[in-house]
């Protein structure tokens, strides 16, 4: 508000100005990617499959996370003005396809919020004595929606930074308290290794060991995890929203950093909580959780309390609370952006009904080759309106009456959207309470919510990517492929659950079994991908590069004429500072080469290191020795500390630098305005003297003074030219008013 002057702006509430730094993007994305479920499920898979379970839980997620910058990079270049991925679908495929994918997008948000609520209730009830489900749900809703309502996505970024920092501090304290104190509660790493080796065989693992990377169950979990992350990441508006808040290069670097930051947390907590739980159950029969309790994800919280008592419970509660705030606030902003941009602004109350795609909102003209935006604030009435607008931002409740006949109505419309956005966030937050109560009454657990939700949502994954990457995608192929994949995925999941797990724990347990989930996910995505590509190839009308360019032009036309997307690139293209000129597609490609190269190289490095080198090396050892286990655990813990240092140092330095530069720029502009005002006063004084001299000269020449009139000056070849002679009303006017009249 006071530094970057973007308070009264609907788009800034959902993209934080579109120029977020790489380090802040990284910490925010890491916080939003760190669902409370990650802290809980990583320990769950460690209990079931040992160290392989923890690694492949993280590795499966990391595969998809590392590829996301490549696709989000294309999003930012091809549709720099879009605030939701659904706007791209609307621009390319029309309202029917847009409505279908709005349903899928809402479904993804519902599943993510359900995971947050179910997991949060489980943790709060373990750590807070006599905490009722109703209390837990109200607390979770308050945490998710409070600061989002006040500051929009911008506050989400900064609060997420502090949440990530707090999470790492608590995690490091917990890690050192369990492994590296003088008298560790569960013994040294070698002693923990010996205790776990005394347990019965881990089913599906090499030699039944918990210390091997050759694990059938872990690999199945990894396959399932790939589908889970594909649907929840690429079809979740919250993920796209945080990514498009940065420029292409900063966004690519930020997301790649977020990947390695994210890896440190579940890998560390899974090892600390999961392996120590196994070690303690080997020597203490009282330390025991039922299968239902393990599946609900309370192993991490249980072991924190067991190791450090009440302090451990508070630490885990703090960490999960921080992550709930970040993830929940991101999801609320995601839902709100869909409601505002894709429902309210598109179907309920558009600025112009039946507005032709790509045409100007103000004049209605359309040119598919247009590289200039509509006028933004370039007239005197707009300047007066903007001054009133700034005054309104400091006095809540004031209604601004706009004078500009060209932009005034649209400014008022934008004001109404801002007010609607605030109410929307409030009602979404309040809606979490009845939604959470219904979830609690249904009896579903965290495991079922996550793994079966992917069967329903993963069929829309291919369509979302094709809208961004493939010009030949057609509306028919998109809709049929997506809906067919949904039906086939559900049928496959139910069929496998019925045939192989009939009667084993009922519907919820049967449909959440690994084989049932994998069958449903694979069927859904394969059918969706196949039909989308086949039908599009048969029905597309792209026959030339011009046709393809026209398709991508539809995405470039997604814009707010008062706040053009071109202004995001003013540093690279100074000529767009007036808001009138757009960089061409080729120009954007040119300046984005560094971001593209960074995305490709970073993704390759992450996949090669974490998915090929590390697992192949450790799998070659077959079963780890006590020393191997110590080295592996120490490496994970060191990585966690390094990421904590990066977060602590890099982000504040980069943000402070950006603020200082902005303040210097504002100071320079202020000095320039003062100089311009002084020059204007000098010019006004000079004009007054000149006018007085001309009047006196005219009176003396003609011998009389005609009241209020200035006679034509005599011809004087040395000073004047007849073509420049003029008559003026003799008035006391300023230079500004005089220029306006002329």
BELGI-V389762 format. One record per residue. RES is the residue in one small letter. PSI is psi in whole degrees, 0 to 359 (NA if undefined). NEAR is the number of other ideal C-beta (glycine too) atoms within 12 Angstrom. Layout:
res:RES psi:PSI near:NEAR
res:RES psi:PSI near:NEAR
This chain:
res:x psi:311 near:19
res:x psi:345 near:13
res:x psi:309 near:20
res:x psi:357 near:22
res:x psi:46 near:19
res:x psi:36 near:29
res:x psi:304 near:24
res:x psi:77 near:32
res:x psi:117 near:33
res:x psi:316 near:34
res:x psi:324 near:42
res:x psi:332 near:34
res:x psi:336 near:41
res:x psi:350 near:49
res:x psi:8 near:40
res:x psi:33 near:38
res:x psi:348 near:32
res:x psi:15 near:40
res:x psi:48 near:35
res:x psi:144 near:42
res:x psi:162 near:36
res:x psi:317 near:38
res:x psi:321 near:37
res:x psi:323 near:45
res:x psi:318 near:50
res:x psi:311 near:42
res:x psi:323 near:47
res:x psi:314 near:52
res:x psi:321 near:49
res:x psi:318 near:46
res:x psi:319 near:44
res:x psi:332 near:54
res:x psi:336 near:48
res:x psi:82 near:48
res:x psi:151 near:48
res:x psi:330 near:49
res:x psi:330 near:49
res:x psi:317 near:50
res:x psi:331 near:52
res:x psi:315 near:51
res:x psi:331 near:47
res:x psi:323 near:47
res:x psi:327 near:47
res:x psi:313 near:45
res:x psi:334 near:50
res:x psi:321 near:48
res:x psi:324 near:44
res:x psi:319 near:38
res:x psi:1 near:42
res:x psi:206 near:47
res:x psi:333 near:51
res:x psi:322 near:45
res:x psi:317 near:46
res:x psi:313 near:48
res:x psi:314 near:45
res:x psi:336 near:43
res:x psi:313 near:49
res:x psi:320 near:48
res:x psi:319 near:43
res:x psi:318 near:40
res:x psi:321 near:44
res:x psi:327 near:43
res:x psi:310 near:33
res:x psi:321 near:40
res:x psi:320 near:47
res:x psi:336 near:40
res:x psi:340 near:32
res:x psi:320 near:43
res:x psi:328 near:44
res:x psi:320 near:35
res:x psi:319 near:40
res:x psi:332 near:46
res:x psi:315 near:42
res:x psi:323 near:39
res:x psi:311 near:43
res:x psi:328 near:47
res:x psi:317 near:40
res:x psi:332 near:38
res:x psi:66 near:38
res:x psi:342 near:45
res:x psi:355 near:39
res:x psi:140 near:41
res:x psi:343 near:46
res:x psi:153 near:46
res:x psi:340 near:49
res:x psi:333 near:48
res:x psi:327 near:44
res:x psi:317 near:45
res:x psi:320 near:46
res:x psi:316 near:39
res:x psi:324 near:35
res:x psi:320 near:42
res:x psi:1 near:38
res:x psi:183 near:21
res:x psi:328 near:23
res:x psi:308 near:19
res:x psi:322 near:34
res:x psi:318 near:32
res:x psi:319 near:26
res:x psi:314 near:32
res:x psi:336 near:44
res:x psi:319 near:33
res:x psi:316 near:28
res:x psi:320 near:42
res:x psi:316 near:46
res:x psi:322 near:33
res:x psi:318 near:31
res:x psi:314 near:43
res:x psi:321 near:43
res:x psi:317 near:32
res:x psi:318 near:37
res:x psi:314 near:45
res:x psi:324 near:44
res:x psi:319 near:37
res:x psi:319 near:44
res:x psi:315 near:51
res:x psi:313 near:45
res:x psi:314 near:44
res:x psi:320 near:45
res:x psi:320 near:51
res:x psi:316 near:44
res:x psi:316 near:46
res:x psi:314 near:41
res:x psi:322 near:36
res:x psi:335 near:30
res:x psi:321 near:32
res:x psi:335 near:33
res:x psi:120 near:25
res:x psi:133 near:13
res:x psi:28 near:11
res:x psi:121 near:22
res:x psi:156 near:17
res:x psi:323 near:27
res:x psi:317 near:19
res:x psi:316 near:22
res:x psi:317 near:36
res:x psi:316 near:37
res:x psi:319 near:26
res:x psi:316 near:32
res:x psi:318 near:46
res:x psi:320 near:38
res:x psi:316 near:27
res:x psi:319 near:35
res:x psi:323 near:48
res:x psi:348 near:38
res:x psi:296 near:26
res:x psi:337 near:29
res:x psi:320 near:44
res:x psi:326 near:29
res:x psi:313 near:21
res:x psi:1 near:26
res:x psi:205 near:41
res:x psi:330 near:48
res:x psi:314 near:37
res:x psi:327 near:30
res:x psi:321 near:48
res:x psi:310 near:45
res:x psi:321 near:31
res:x psi:323 near:36
res:x psi:326 near:47
res:x psi:311 near:39
res:x psi:327 near:27
res:x psi:317 near:39
res:x psi:316 near:44
res:x psi:315 near:34
res:x psi:319 near:31
res:x psi:315 near:47
res:x psi:321 near:40
res:x psi:313 near:26
res:x psi:319 near:37
res:x psi:319 near:46
res:x psi:320 near:33
res:x psi:315 near:30
res:x psi:318 near:42
res:x psi:312 near:40
res:x psi:326 near:24
res:x psi:331 near:28
res:x psi:321 near:39
res:x psi:328 near:36
res:x psi:19 near:22
res:x psi:169 near:17
res:x psi:326 near:9
res:x psi:79 near:12
res:x psi:140 near:23
res:x psi:333 near:29
res:x psi:13 near:34
res:x psi:178 near:24
res:x psi:172 near:25
res:x psi:324 near:34
res:x psi:320 near:22
res:x psi:322 near:25
res:x psi:319 near:36
res:x psi:314 near:35
res:x psi:322 near:23
res:x psi:315 near:28
res:x psi:326 near:41
res:x psi:342 near:28
res:x psi:351 near:19
res:x psi:159 near:26
res:x psi:162 near:14
res:x psi:141 near:19
res:x psi:115 near:33
res:x psi:130 near:20
res:x psi:354 near:24
res:x psi:153 near:32
res:x psi:124 near:29
res:x psi:18 near:19
res:x psi:21 near:23
res:x psi:145 near:32
res:x psi:357 near:47
res:x psi:47 near:45
res:x psi:152 near:38
res:x psi:0 near:35
res:x psi:91 near:31
res:x psi:118 near:38
res:x psi:315 near:24
res:x psi:323 near:33
res:x psi:320 near:40
res:x psi:320 near:30
res:x psi:319 near:32
res:x psi:322 near:40
res:x psi:317 near:35
res:x psi:315 near:30
res:x psi:320 near:40
res:x psi:325 near:42
res:x psi:316 near:35
res:x psi:321 near:45
res:x psi:310 near:48
res:x psi:324 near:43
res:x psi:315 near:38
res:x psi:318 near:47
res:x psi:339 near:49
res:x psi:308 near:47
res:x psi:341 near:43
res:x psi:12 near:50
res:x psi:118 near:48
res:x psi:329 near:47
res:x psi:324 near:46
res:x psi:313 near:44
res:x psi:323 near:49
res:x psi:316 near:50
res:x psi:327 near:47
res:x psi:319 near:53
res:x psi:356 near:49
res:x psi:353 near:45
res:x psi:160 near:42
res:x psi:165 near:38
res:x psi:311 near:43
res:x psi:313 near:33
res:x psi:323 near:40
res:x psi:319 near:51
res:x psi:311 near:42
res:x psi:318 near:36
res:x psi:319 near:46
res:x psi:323 near:52
res:x psi:320 near:42
res:x psi:322 near:40
res:x psi:326 near:49
res:x psi:309 near:42
res:x psi:330 near:33
res:x psi:315 near:47
res:x psi:316 near:50
res:x psi:324 near:41
res:x psi:327 near:41
res:x psi:301 near:53
res:x psi:329 near:48
res:x psi:320 near:45
res:x psi:311 near:49
res:x psi:327 near:52
res:x psi:319 near:47
res:x psi:314 near:52
res:x psi:311 near:51
res:x psi:313 near:49
res:x psi:310 near:46
res:x psi:322 near:51
res:x psi:328 near:46
res:x psi:315 near:43
res:x psi:318 near:44
res:x psi:320 near:41
res:x psi:326 near:33
res:x psi:338 near:29
res:x psi:336 near:25
res:x psi:347 near:21
res:x psi:101 near:16
res:x psi:339 near:8
res:x psi:337 near:9
res:x psi:91 near:23
res:x psi:136 near:19
res:x psi:144 near:30
res:x psi:167 near:13
res:x psi:321 near:17
res:x psi:320 near:20
res:x psi:322 near:25
res:x psi:316 near:33
res:x psi:333 near:34
res:x psi:347 near:35
res:x psi:28 near:47
res:x psi:10 near:43
res:x psi:315 near:47
res:x psi:312 near:57
res:x psi:318 near:44
res:x psi:314 near:36
res:x psi:329 near:43
res:x psi:317 near:41
res:x psi:321 near:29
res:x psi:323 near:34
res:x psi:318 near:34
res:x psi:6 near:30
res:x psi:218 near:16
res:x psi:324 near:16
res:x psi:317 near:19
res:x psi:320 near:31
res:x psi:318 near:31
res:x psi:320 near:22
res:x psi:314 near:37
res:x psi:321 near:45
res:x psi:319 near:36
res:x psi:314 near:30
res:x psi:315 near:44
res:x psi:327 near:48
res:x psi:317 near:34
res:x psi:315 near:39
res:x psi:325 near:47
res:x psi:319 near:51
res:x psi:313 near:43
res:x psi:308 near:47
res:x psi:314 near:50
res:x psi:318 near:50
res:x psi:321 near:48
res:x psi:319 near:49
res:x psi:322 near:46
res:x psi:318 near:48
res:x psi:324 near:51
res:x psi:314 near:47
res:x psi:317 near:43
res:x psi:320 near:45
res:x psi:322 near:49
res:x psi:316 near:45
res:x psi:316 near:35
res:x psi:307 near:39
res:x psi:321 near:44
res:x psi:343 near:37
res:x psi:297 near:29
res:x psi:309 near:26
res:x psi:339 near:36
res:x psi:317 near:30
res:x psi:323 near:19
res:x psi:308 near:17
res:x psi:71 near:17
res:x psi:158 near:21
res:x psi:320 near:27
res:x psi:123 near:20
res:x psi:144 near:12
res:x psi:43 near:10
res:x psi:121 near:20
res:x psi:135 near:17
res:x psi:132 near:28
res:x psi:352 near:27
res:x psi:162 near:22
res:x psi:135 near:27
res:x psi:334 near:34
res:x psi:311 near:24
res:x psi:344 near:19
res:x psi:2 near:16
res:x psi:151 near:14
res:x psi:135 near:18
res:x psi:112 near:18
res:x psi:344 near:20
res:x psi:11 near:16
res:x psi:130 near:21
res:x psi:13 near:23
res:x psi:141 near:25
res:x psi:174 near:35
res:x psi:157 near:32
res:x psi:140 near:24
res:x psi:288 near:34
res:x psi:32 near:31
res:x psi:60 near:21
res:x psi:164 near:18
res:x psi:324 near:18
res:x psi:323 near:22
res:x psi:324 near:25
res:x psi:320 near:20
res:x psi:318 near:21
res:x psi:320 near:32
res:x psi:324 near:29
res:x psi:318 near:19
res:x psi:324 near:26
res:x psi:317 near:34
res:x psi:324 near:21
res:x psi:322 near:18
res:x psi:323 near:24
res:x psi:341 near:23
res:x psi:350 near:15
res:x psi:91 near:13
res:x psi:142 near:14
res:x psi:344 near:9
res:x psi:141 near:15
res:x psi:124 near:16
res:x psi:129 near:26
res:x psi:116 near:18
res:x psi:138 near:28
res:x psi:334 near:22
res:x psi:121 near:28
res:x psi:340 near:15
res:x psi:319 near:25
res:x psi:348 near:35
res:x psi:315 near:26
res:x psi:321 near:21
res:x psi:325 near:32
res:x psi:318 near:39
res:x psi:322 near:24
res:x psi:318 near:26
res:x psi:322 near:32
res:x psi:318 near:28
res:x psi:326 near:24
res:x psi:323 near:36
res:x psi:316 near:32
res:x psi:318 near:24
res:x psi:322 near:26
res:x psi:317 near:36
res:x psi:315 near:25
res:x psi:323 near:19
res:x psi:313 near:35
res:x psi:319 near:40
res:x psi:313 near:23
res:x psi:327 near:22
res:x psi:317 near:35
res:x psi:314 near:35
res:x psi:328 near:22
res:x psi:341 near:27
res:x psi:334 near:42
res:x psi:303 near:27
res:x psi:327 near:19
res:x psi:316 near:29
res:x psi:321 near:38
res:x psi:320 near:22
res:x psi:320 near:19
res:x psi:315 near:32
res:x psi:323 near:29
res:x psi:332 near:15
res:x psi:335 near:18
res:x psi:10 near:18
res:x psi:148 near:33
res:x psi:175 near:36
res:x psi:319 near:42
res:x psi:313 near:39
res:x psi:319 near:37
res:x psi:317 near:41
res:x psi:309 near:43
res:x psi:329 near:45
res:x psi:338 near:41
res:x psi:331 near:42
res:x psi:328 near:50
res:x psi:326 near:46
res:x psi:328 near:40
res:x psi:336 near:44
res:x psi:336 near:50
res:x psi:339 near:48
res:x psi:354 near:46
res:x psi:311 near:46
res:x psi:320 near:38
res:x psi:321 near:51
res:x psi:315 near:48
res:x psi:319 near:36
res:x psi:326 near:39
res:x psi:330 near:48
res:x psi:328 near:37
res:x psi:332 near:27
res:x psi:119 near:29
res:x psi:339 near:28
res:x psi:3 near:26
res:x psi:136 near:38
res:x psi:161 near:31
res:x psi:317 near:32
res:x psi:314 near:27
res:x psi:321 near:34
res:x psi:312 near:44
res:x psi:311 near:34
res:x psi:316 near:31
res:x psi:315 near:43
res:x psi:310 near:49
res:x psi:323 near:31
res:x psi:319 near:31
res:x psi:322 near:41
res:x psi:312 near:37
res:x psi:313 near:23
res:x psi:322 near:32
res:x psi:316 near:41
res:x psi:318 near:31
res:x psi:316 near:21
res:x psi:319 near:31
res:x psi:313 near:41
res:x psi:321 near:26
res:x psi:312 near:22
res:x psi:319 near:28
res:x psi:322 near:34
res:x psi:318 near:19
res:x psi:315 near:17
res:x psi:337 near:19
res:x psi:27 near:25
res:x psi:126 near:18
res:x psi:357 near:12
res:x psi:87 near:19
res:x psi:5 near:20
res:x psi:186 near:16
res:x psi:313 near:22
res:x psi:312 near:24
res:x psi:319 near:26
res:x psi:316 near:27
res:x psi:347 near:37
res:x psi:5 near:34
res:x psi:149 near:35
res:x psi:313 near:37
res:x psi:322 near:28
res:x psi:318 near:39
res:x psi:317 near:42
res:x psi:319 near:37
res:x psi:315 near:35
res:x psi:320 near:43
res:x psi:313 near:43
res:x psi:315 near:31
res:x psi:315 near:31
res:x psi:313 near:43
res:x psi:325 near:42
res:x psi:313 near:26
res:x psi:315 near:31
res:x psi:314 near:43
res:x psi:314 near:34
res:x psi:311 near:24
res:x psi:322 near:33
res:x psi:314 near:41
res:x psi:314 near:27
res:x psi:310 near:22
res:x psi:321 near:28
res:x psi:320 near:31
res:x psi:330 near:20
res:x psi:340 near:15
res:x psi:357 near:22
res:x psi:161 near:26
res:x psi:26 near:19
res:x psi:113 near:20
res:x psi:354 near:12
res:x psi:164 near:11
res:x psi:330 near:12
res:x psi:320 near:15
res:x psi:319 near:17
res:x psi:319 near:21
res:x psi:325 near:20
res:x psi:325 near:25
res:x psi:312 near:36
res:x psi:336 near:35
res:x psi:330 near:29
res:x psi:324 near:32
res:x psi:325 near:37
res:x psi:335 near:37
res:x psi:354 near:40
res:x psi:110 near:38
res:x psi:160 near:35
res:x psi:113 near:37
res:x psi:337 near:36
res:x psi:334 near:40
res:x psi:73 near:31
res:x psi:146 near:37
res:x psi:340 near:40
res:x psi:331 near:35
res:x psi:342 near:37
res:x psi:339 near:39
res:x psi:27 near:32
res:x psi:331 near:23
res:x psi:323 near:21
res:x psi:327 near:25
res:x psi:89 near:25
res:x psi:336 near:13
res:x psi:346 near:20
res:x psi:6 near:28
res:x psi:332 near:20
res:x psi:354 near:19
res:x psi:10 near:29
res:x psi:332 near:22
res:x psi:132 near:25
res:x psi:141 near:34
res:x psi:142 near:32
res:x psi:167 near:24
res:x psi:320 near:26
res:x psi:325 near:15
res:x psi:318 near:22
res:x psi:319 near:35
res:x psi:321 near:21
res:x psi:313 near:18
res:x psi:349 near:25
res:x psi:7 near:30
res:x psi:320 near:20
res:x psi:318 near:23
res:x psi:321 near:36
res:x psi:315 near:28
res:x psi:318 near:20
res:x psi:320 near:28
res:x psi:314 near:37
res:x psi:310 near:22
res:x psi:315 near:20
res:x psi:317 near:37
res:x psi:318 near:33
res:x psi:316 near:21
res:x psi:315 near:20
res:x psi:315 near:36
res:x psi:316 near:26
res:x psi:315 near:18
res:x psi:309 near:23
res:x psi:337 near:35
res:x psi:338 near:31
res:x psi:301 near:18
res:x psi:307 near:16
res:x psi:306 near:29
res:x psi:324 near:31
res:x psi:322 near:16
res:x psi:313 near:20
res:x psi:329 near:33
res:x psi:330 near:26
res:x psi:337 near:16
res:x psi:349 near:25
res:x psi:280 near:19
res:x psi:126 near:29
res:x psi:142 near:34
res:x psi:176 near:20
res:x psi:320 near:22
res:x psi:320 near:16
res:x psi:316 near:26
res:x psi:320 near:36
res:x psi:316 near:26
res:x psi:316 near:22
res:x psi:313 near:34
res:x psi:318 near:38
res:x psi:320 near:21
res:x psi:317 near:24
res:x psi:317 near:38
res:x psi:321 near:31
res:x psi:318 near:21
res:x psi:321 near:31
res:x psi:317 near:38
res:x psi:318 near:24
res:x psi:315 near:23
res:x psi:324 near:37
res:x psi:320 near:32
res:x psi:317 near:19
res:x psi:314 near:28
res:x psi:318 near:41
res:x psi:323 near:23
res:x psi:308 near:17
res:x psi:313 near:28
res:x psi:310 near:38
res:x psi:320 near:21
res:x psi:314 near:18
res:x psi:320 near:28
res:x psi:318 near:27
res:x psi:320 near:18
res:x psi:315 near:18
res:x psi:320 near:25
res:x psi:317 near:20
res:x psi:315 near:15
res:x psi:320 near:19
res:x psi:319 near:23
res:x psi:322 near:18
res:x psi:319 near:15
res:x psi:320 near:19
res:x psi:321 near:18
res:x psi:318 near:15
res:x psi:317 near:14
res:x psi:322 near:16
res:x psi:316 near:14
res:x psi:321 near:14
res:x psi:322 near:14
res:x psi:322 near:14
res:x psi:316 near:14
res:x psi:319 near:14
res:x psi:321 near:16
res:x psi:319 near:17
res:x psi:318 near:14
res:x psi:323 near:15
res:x psi:321 near:20
res:x psi:318 near:17
res:x psi:317 near:15
res:x psi:322 near:19
res:x psi:318 near:22
res:x psi:318 near:16
res:x psi:321 near:15
res:x psi:319 near:24
res:x psi:318 near:21
res:x psi:316 near:14
res:x psi:318 near:19
res:x psi:319 near:24
res:x psi:318 near:18
res:x psi:320 near:17
res:x psi:319 near:27
res:x psi:316 near:27
res:x psi:318 near:18
res:x psi:317 near:21
res:x psi:320 near:26
res:x psi:317 near:20
res:x psi:322 near:15
res:x psi:318 near:19
res:x psi:350 near:17
res:x psi:350 near:9
res:x psi:163 near:11
res:x psi:109 near:17
res:x psi:119 near:17
res:x psi:124 near:11
res:x psi:356 near:12
res:x psi:150 near:18
res:x psi:121 near:27
res:x psi:165 near:25
res:x psi:134 near:20
res:x psi:149 near:26
res:x psi:159 near:17
res:x psi:130 near:14
res:x psi:100 near:14
res:x psi:336 near:8
res:x psi:337 near:7
res:x psi:328 near:14
res:x psi:172 near:16
res:x psi:138 near:12
res:x psi:325 near:13
res:x psi:343 near:7
res:x psi:4 near:11
res:x psi:148 near:18
res:x psi:166 near:17
res:x psi:140 near:15
res:x psi:144 near:23
res:x psi:136 near:16
res:x psi:100 near:21
res:x psi:159 near:16
res:x psi:98 near:13
res:x psi:153 near:18
res:x psi:166 near:18
res:x psi:319 near:24
res:x psi:314 near:18
res:x psi:322 near:15
res:x psi:315 near:20
res:x psi:322 near:14
res:x psi:318 near:13
res:x psi:316 near:12
res:x psi:NA near:10
